[in-house]
Amino acid sequence: MDLKEMQREVDRWIAPFGYWEPLANLARLTEEVGELSREVNHRWGPKTKKPTEDTGDLALEMGDILFVVAAMANQMNIDLEDAFRRVIAKYEARDKDRWQRKDQQA
């Protein structure tokens, strides 16, 4: 699924209910990023899970983030494919000499 399809699918699901206000969506995005952060911290950080806690699903947490980002983009008439192309171009221009490539290390 490409980004345009993702945005259409999110709109198909949300449109019958109506979009939340942008600030509410931002709060929701923050919540979802927090859930991903918690899971990453449990796996690779100093805060281990309690024995009674289930292992979280990193992919599902990232999917939740993508859903909310797509919802916000739809609401603000932002084409995520175009935005992503522009971001890649920015990184390629700004950071092309910033780090040593792994394939060029001695």
Secondary structure, 3 states (H helix, E strand, C coil): CCHHHHHHHHHHHHCCCCCCCHHHHHHHHHHHHHHHHHHHHHHHCCCCCCCCCCCCCHHHHHHHHHHHHHHHHHHCCCCHHHHHHHHHHHHHHHHCCCCCCHHHCC
